[in-house]
Amino acid sequence: MITGKLTVSWSHRNRLGTWWSYSDSGEPAIAEFGTEYDILVDGQLRTLVHSDLARTGTSWTYPEATGIAGSGLGRLKNHLRVRIRTWGTSHTHVAIREIESEFERV
């Protein structure tokens, strides 16, 4: 459950480095060259209510004010689905990695 702003974080993955191993699934400090992440937020009816595209970091925050403005309800939505989609080579092809989490507000 979430209250107020929502902060999501993740780890980079790099399958190309010499340090890659099955034990850590390629989780280094540095992503593959050109890696970008799209954050897609869906509301209660699984309709897109917010997107933040071409991010390169490993965390993202959805402020309360943005949630209220995008809800069309004048208040925060009770249910959110957040999808983090990985892109490679500067957004020229989608990687097979998409992380999805669902959250309920209190």
MIDREN-68779 format. One line per 2 residues: number of its first residue (from 1); their letters; for each residue x, y negated, z of N, C-alpha, C, O. Coordinates in pm, 1 decimal, padded with zeros to 6 digits. Example, Ala and Ser with C-alpha at 12.3 -4.5 7.8 and 13.67 -1.06 7.14 Angstrom:
BEGIN
1 = AS = 01319.0:00569.0:00780.0:01230.0:00450.0:00780.0:01320.0:00330.0:00780.0:01423.6:00331.9:00846.5; 01285.0:00225.0:00708.0:01367.0:00106.0:00714.0:01290.0:-00003.0:00787.0:01340.9:-00113.8:00803.9
END
This chain:
BEGIN
1 = MI = 00083.1:00118.2:00000.0:00000.0:00000.0:00000.0:00087.6:-00124.6:00000.0:00199.3:-00125.0:00051.8; 00034.2:-00228.3:-00058.8:00110.1:-00352.8:-00064.5:00025.2:-00467.2:-00011.4:-00097.7:-00465.2:-00019.0
3 = TG = 00093.1:-00565.1:00041.5:00031.1:-00691.1:00080.5:00118.8:-00800.5:00023.3:00240.9:-00785.6:00018.3; 00058.8:-00909.8:-00019.7:00137.5:-01020.3:-00073.1:00207.6:-00984.3:-00202.0:00151.1:-00915.6:-00287.0
5 = KL = 00331.5:-01030.8:-00217.0:00407.0:-01004.5:-00339.9:00450.0:-00858.2:-00347.5:00460.3:-00789.5:-00245.9; 00474.3:-00813.6:-00467.0:00518.9:-00676.6:-00491.7:00660.0:-00681.9:-00548.9:00683.6:-00750.2:-00648.5
7 = TV = 00753.6:-00611.0:-00487.4:00890.5:-00602.6:-00537.8:00920.0:-00457.5:-00572.8:00897.7:-00367.4:-00491.9; 00970.4:-00435.6:-00693.9:01002.6:-00302.5:-00743.1:01150.3:-00301.5:-00781.2:01200.7:-00398.1:-00838.5
9 = SW = 01219.0:-00192.9:-00749.6:01359.7:-00181.1:-00790.2:01385.7:-00041.7:-00845.2:01311.1:00052.3:-00817.6; 01492.4:-00029.5:-00923.5:01527.7:00096.4:-00988.7:01678.1:00098.6:-01009.1:01746.8:00000.9:-00979.1
11 = SH = 01728.5:00208.1:-01059.2:01872.1:00222.9:-01085.5:01897.0:00232.2:-01235.0:01814.5:00284.4:-01310.0; 02012.5:00180.7:-01277.2:02053.5:00198.0:-01416.1:02085.9:00344.7:-01440.8:02108.7:00421.9:-01347.7
13 = RN = 02087.4:00380.6:-01567.1:02132.2:00513.2:-01608.5:02226.5:00494.4:-01725.1:02199.1:00415.0:-01815.0; 02336.1:00565.5:-01724.7:02432.0:00554.5:-01833.2:02480.5:00694.3:-01869.1:02556.9:00756.0:-01794.8
15 = RL = 02435.0:00743.4:-01984.0:02472.2:00878.2:-02027.8:02598.6:00879.7:-02110.7:02647.0:00986.2:-02149.0; 02653.3:00760.8:-02139.0:02766.7:00752.3:-02230.3:02902.0:00740.8:-02161.4:03005.5:00762.8:-02224.4
17 = GT = 02902.4:00707.3:-02035.4:03029.0:00687.8:-01964.7:03097.3:00817.9:-01928.9:03034.0:00923.4:-01925.1; 03225.0:00810.4:-01903.1:03302.1:00929.4:-01865.6:03267.1:00976.4:-01725.2:03300.9:01088.8:-01688.3
19 = WW = 03199.9:00892.9:-01645.9:03163.3:00927.0:-01509.5:03031.1:01002.5:-01500.7:02991.9:01043.0:-01391.3; 02961.1:01022.8:-01612.2:02829.2:01086.9:-01608.3:02840.4:01229.3:-01558.4:02929.6:01303.7:-01599.1
21 = SY = 02748.8:01267.0:-01469.6:02744.5:01406.0:-01424.2:02600.3:01442.9:-01391.0:02516.4:01355.2:-01370.1; 02572.4:01570.2:-01386.5:02437.7:01615.6:-01352.5:02404.7:01587.1:-01207.0:02287.5:01573.3:-01171.9
23 = SD = 02505.4:01578.1:-01122.2:02479.2:01557.2:-00980.2:02420.8:01419.7:-00951.1:02343.2:01404.8:-00856.7; 02456.8:01318.6:-01030.5:02401.4:01184.5:-01007.3:02312.6:01136.5:-01122.0:02267.0:01022.2:-01120.4
25 = SG = 02287.4:01221.3:-01220.9:02201.1:01189.8:-01336.1:02242.3:01062.9:-01409.0:02158.1:00993.1:-01465.4; 02370.2:01033.5:-01407.9:02418.6:00916.9:-01479.9:02379.5:00785.9:-01414.9:02350.7:00689.1:-01485.1
27 = EP = 02377.7:00780.2:-01282.7:02335.6:00660.2:-01211.0:02456.4:00575.7:-01170.8:02501.1:00583.2:-01056.4; 02509.5:00495.8:-01262.8:02624.5:00411.2:-01232.2:02578.9:00268.4:-01199.9:02459.5:00238.4:-01200.3
29 = AI = 02673.8:00183.7:-01172.8:02643.3:00042.6:-01147.6:02616.2:-00032.0:-01278.0:02551.8:-00136.9:-01277.0; 02664.6:00021.1:-01389.7:02652.8:-00047.0:-01518.7:02567.2:00037.3:-01613.6:02590.7:00156.8:-01631.2
31 = AE = 02467.3:-00027.7:-01674.3:02379.6:00042.5:-01768.5:02449.6:00060.9:-01902.6:02554.1:00001.1:-01928.4; 02390.8:00144.0:-01987.0:02440.8:00156.1:-02124.3:02432.0:00020.1:-02192.2:02344.7:-00060.4:-02159.7
33 = FG = 02521.4:-00005.4:-02285.5:02522.9:-00133.0:-02356.1:02387.4:-00160.7:-02420.4:02330.4:-00073.2:-02485.7; 02336.0:-00281.6:-02402.3:02211.5:-00322.5:-02465.3:02084.7:-00276.6:-02395.9:01975.6:-00296.4:-02449.5
35 = TE = 02095.3:-00215.9:-02278.3:01976.9:-00167.1:-02208.6:01892.0:-00282.8:-02157.5:01943.0:-00377.8:-02098.2; 01762.2:-00273.0:-02181.7:01666.2:-00370.8:-02131.3:01546.8:-00296.4:-02074.8:01520.4:-00182.0:-02111.8
37 = YD = 01474.9:-00362.0:-01984.8:01358.3:-00302.2:-01922.1:01237.2:-00391.9:-01943.8:01246.6:-00514.0:-01931.3; 01124.4:-00331.7:-01975.9:00996.8:-00402.8:-01981.6:00916.9:-00361.7:-01858.7:00908.1:-00243.5:-01825.6
39 = IL = 00859.2:-00460.2:-01791.9:00772.3:-00434.3:-01678.5:00629.7:-00461.6:-01724.9:00598.9:-00572.3:-01769.2; 00543.6:-00362.4:-01714.9:00404.6:-00374.4:-01758.2:00314.3:-00349.0:-01637.9:00325.2:-00245.2:-01572.6
41 = VD = 00226.0:-00442.8:-01609.1:00136.9:-00430.8:-01494.2:-00005.8:-00415.6:-01545.0:-00056.3:-00500.6:-01618.4; -00069.6:-00306.7:-01505.1:-00208.2:-00279.9:-01542.0:-00296.3:-00299.5:-01420.2:-00255.2:-00270.9:-01307.7
43 = GQ = -00416.9:-00348.1:-01442.5:-00513.8:-00367.2:-01335.3:-00596.5:-00242.9:-01310.7:-00560.5:-00132.6:-01351.7; -00708.6:-00263.3:-01242.5:-00794.2:-00153.0:-01200.4:-00850.2:-00071.6:-01315.4:-00873.1:00048.3:-01299.5
45 = LR = -00872.9:-00132.2:-01429.6:-00928.1:-00060.0:-01543.9:-00819.5:-00014.4:-01641.4:-00847.7:00018.5:-01756.6; -00694.8:-00013.1:-01593.3:-00578.6:00024.9:-01674.6:-00561.5:-00065.3:-01796.4:-00514.9:-00021.5:-01901.6
47 = TL = -00599.6:-00190.8:-01780.6:-00576.2:-00289.8:-01885.3:-00457.8:-00375.4:-01844.2:-00440.7:-00406.6:-01726.4; -00377.5:-00412.5:-01940.0:-00257.2:-00490.8:-01913.8:-00295.0:-00628.2:-01860.1:-00370.5:-00701.8:-01923.8
49 = VH = -00242.2:-00662.9:-01742.1:-00269.4:-00794.1:-01683.2:-00145.0:-00880.9:-01677.1:-00155.3:-01002.2:-01658.3; -00026.2:-00820.2:-01692.9:00098.0:-00897.8:-01688.8:00210.1:-00816.4:-01753.1:00214.2:-00694.0:-01741.1
51 = SD = 00299.7:-00885.3:-01820.8:00419.4:-00817.5:-01872.7:00538.5:-00909.8:-01856.1:00526.9:-01031.8:-01867.7; 00650.1:-00850.8:-01829.5:00776.8:-00922.3:-01817.9:00874.9:-00841.0:-01901.8:00910.8:-00729.2:-01864.7
53 = LA = 00917.8:-00895.9:-02013.1:00991.9:-00819.0:-02112.8:01140.0:-00851.6:-02114.2:01181.7:-00960.9:-02076.0; 01218.6:-00754.9:-02159.0:01362.4:-00769.0:-02184.5:01441.9:-00808.2:-02060.9:01530.3:-00893.5:-02068.9
55 = RT = 01412.6:-00748.1:-01948.7:01489.7:-00771.7:-01826.0:01614.4:-00684.2:-01828.7:01613.1:-00576.0:-01887.4; 01720.7:-00729.8:-01766.6:01844.5:-00651.7:-01763.6:01886.3:-00611.1:-01622.9:01977.7:-00530.1:-01607.7
57 = GT = 01823.3:-00663.9:-01521.5:01858.4:-00631.4:-01383.2:01793.2:-00502.7:-01335.9:01739.7:-00425.7:-01415.7; 01798.1:-00480.1:-01204.3:01743.4:-00357.4:-01147.2:01635.3:-00384.5:-01042.6:01606.0:-00298.5:-00959.5
59 = SW = 01576.3:-00503.6:-01046.7:01462.9:-00530.1:-00958.1:01374.4:-00637.1:-01020.5:01416.8:-00712.2:-01108.4; 01250.4:-00642.2:-00973.0:01151.8:-00734.7:-01026.6:01049.7:-00763.4:-00918.3:01012.1:-00674.8:-00841.6
61 = TY = 01004.8:-00888.9:-00912.7:00905.6:-00928.9:-00813.9:00782.5:-00985.5:-00883.0:00793.7:-01066.0:-00975.4; 00667.0:-00943.7:-00838.4:00537.5:-00991.1:-00887.9:00477.2:-01078.5:-00777.9:00416.0:-01027.0:-00684.3
63 = PE = 00494.3:-01211.2:-00789.0:00446.4:-01300.7:-00683.0:00294.1:-01299.0:-00669.8:00222.6:-01270.8:-00766.0; 00246.6:-01329.3:-00550.9:00103.5:-01335.1:-00525.4:00033.6:-01430.9:-00621.2:-00071.8:-01398.0:-00675.6
65 = AT = 00091.2:-01548.9:-00642.2:00029.6:-01651.0:-00728.0:00013.7:-01601.2:-00871.6:-00087.1:-01630.7:-00935.9; 00111.2:-01526.3:-00922.7:00102.8:-01471.2:-01057.7:-00008.7:-01367.0:-01065.2:-00082.3:-01361.1:-01163.8
67 = GI = -00020.9:-01285.3:-00961.0:-00126.0:-01184.8:-00956.3:-00264.8:-01246.3:-00954.0:-00356.2:-01197.0:-01020.0; -00280.6:-01353.9:-00878.1:-00409.8:-01421.5:-00870.6:-00443.3:-01485.7:-01004.7:-00556.0:-01473.7:-01053.0
69 = AG = -00346.1:-01553.6:-01065.0:-00369.2:-01620.6:-01193.4:-00403.8:-01521.7:-01303.4:-00487.6:-01551.9:-01388.4; -00342.4:-01405.6:-01304.0:-00364.5:-01306.9:-01409.2:-00483.2:-01215.9:-01387.1:-00521.7:-01141.1:-01476.9
71 = SG = -00542.2:-01221.2:-01268.1:-00649.4:-01126.4:-01237.1:-00782.1:-01160.3:-01303.5:-00862.4:-01071.0:-01330.5; -00805.9:-01288.6:-01330.0:-00935.1:-01329.3:-01383.6:-01043.8:-01326.7:-01277.5:-01160.6:-01352.2:-01306.8
73 = LG = -01005.2:-01295.6:-01153.7:-01101.7:-01284.5:-01044.6:-01087.7:-01397.3:-00943.2:-01173.6:-01414.8:-00856.8; -00978.9:-01474.0:-00954.0:-00951.8:-01576.6:-00854.0:-00898.4:-01518.4:-00724.3:-00893.7:-01587.3:-00622.5
75 = RL = -00858.6:-01393.4:-00727.3:-00801.0:-01323.5:-00610.8:-00709.6:-01213.0:-00662.7:-00704.2:-01186.9:-00782.9; -00639.4:-01149.9:-00573.0:-00552.5:-01038.9:-00610.8:-00635.5:-00916.0:-00644.9:-00739.3:-00891.4:-00583.6
77 = KN = -00589.4:-00839.4:-00742.6:-00654.7:-00712.2:-00776.5:-00624.0:-00610.3:-00666.3:-00517.6:-00614.4:-00604.5; -00717.5:-00520.3:-00643.1:-00700.4:-00419.3:-00538.7:-00609.1:-00305.1:-00581.1:-00548.7:-00239.1:-00496.5
79 = HL = -00598.9:-00281.7:-00709.5:-00522.3:-00167.8:-00761.1:-00430.7:-00216.1:-00873.0:-00474.3:-00288.2:-00962.7; -00305.4:-00176.9:-00867.9:-00209.2:-00210.7:-00973.0:-00134.5:-00085.4:-01015.5:-00103.1:00001.3:-00934.0
81 = RV = -00107.1:-00078.2:-01144.4:-00019.4:00026.1:-01197.1:00096.8:-00047.1:-01261.5:00076.7:-00131.6:-01348.7; 00217.6:-00015.3:-01219.1:00337.9:-00079.1:-01271.6:00416.3:00024.1:-01351.2:00449.0:00131.7:-01301.1
83 = RI = 00446.0:-00010.6:-01476.8:00526.9:00076.6:-01562.3:00656.7:00004.6:-01596.3:00656.2:-00112.1:-01635.6; 00766.9:00075.3:-01580.7:00898.0:00022.7:-01618.6:00944.7:00106.0:-01736.5:00967.9:00226.2:-01723.7
85 = RT = 00958.0:00042.1:-01850.3:00996.6:00111.0:-01973.8:01139.0:00068.6:-02010.9:01170.7:-00050.3:-02013.8; 01222.2:00165.5:-02038.5:01361.2:00138.7:-02074.7:01376.6:00129.0:-02225.5:01325.8:00212.8:-02300.0
87 = WG = 01447.0:00026.3:-02269.4:01479.3:00008.1:-02411.4:01630.4:00014.5:-02427.0:01704.6:-00022.7:-02336.1; 01675.0:00061.3:-02541.4:01817.9:00067.2:-02568.1:01855.3:-00018.5:-02687.3:01770.4:-00058.2:-02767.1
89 = TS = 01983.4:-00045.8:-02697.2:02040.1:-00123.0:-02806.6:01960.5:-00249.6:-02832.5:01910.2:-00272.3:-02942.5; 01950.4:-00331.0:-02729.6:01885.6:-00462.1:-02736.3:01744.4:-00456.7:-02794.2:01710.4:-00534.4:-02883.4
91 = HT = 01664.2:-00366.5:-02744.2:01521.8:-00355.9:-02776.7:01493.9:-00302.7:-02918.1:01385.0:-00324.1:-02971.4; 01590.1:-00234.3:-02978.4:01565.2:-00181.2:-03112.0:01502.8:-00042.1:-03108.9:01442.9:00000.2:-03207.8
93 = HV = 01515.3:00029.2:-02998.7:01445.0:00157.6:-02987.0:01410.3:00184.6:-02840.9:01485.3:00149.4:-02749.9; 01296.1:00247.3:-02821.0:01252.3:00279.1:-02685.6:01320.8:00407.6:-02639.5:01330.2:00505.3:-02713.8
95 = AI = 01367.5:00404.9:-02516.8:01427.2:00524.8:-02458.9:01313.5:00614.7:-02410.2:01198.0:00572.3:-02406.3; 01345.0:00734.7:-02374.4:01240.7:00827.7:-02332.2:01204.2:00808.6:-02185.3:01121.2:00882.5:-02132.4
97 = RE = 01263.7:00712.6:-02120.2:01241.9:00694.6:-01977.3:01135.4:00588.0:-01950.8:01150.5:00472.6:-01990.8; 01029.1:00627.6:-01883.7:00928.0:00533.3:-01837.5:00888.0:00575.7:-01697.6:00849.3:00690.2:-01674.3
99 = IE = 00897.9:00482.3:-01605.4:00863.4:00507.8:-01466.3:00728.6:00442.0:-01440.4:00707.2:00326.8:-01478.3; 00638.8:00513.8:-01376.8:00506.1:00461.5:-01347.6:00473.1:00480.7:-01200.4:00491.6:00588.9:-01144.7
101 = SE = 00423.4:00373.1:-01137.6:00381.4:00380.5:-00996.9:00249.1:00308.6:-00982.5:00223.9:00208.9:-01050.1; 00164.1:00359.9:-00893.6:00036.1:00296.2:-00867.6:00032.7:00249.7:-00722.4:00083.1:00316.8:-00632.3
103 = FE = -00028.5:00132.0:-00702.3:-00031.3:00069.0:-00570.9:-00171.8:00022.5:-00537.4:-00246.8:-00022.1:-00624.3; -00205.8:00033.7:-00411.3:-00332.7:-00018.3:-00359.0:-00299.0:-00131.3:-00262.0:-00203.0:-00123.2:-00185.3
105 = RV = -00379.5:-00235.6:-00267.3:-00361.8:-00346.7:-00173.4:-00441.0:-00321.1:-00046.5:-00544.2:-00254.0:-00048.4; -00391.5:-00375.3:00063.6:-00463.5:-00364.1:00190.4:-00547.3:-00487.8:00211.3:-00616.5:-00499.1:00312.5
END
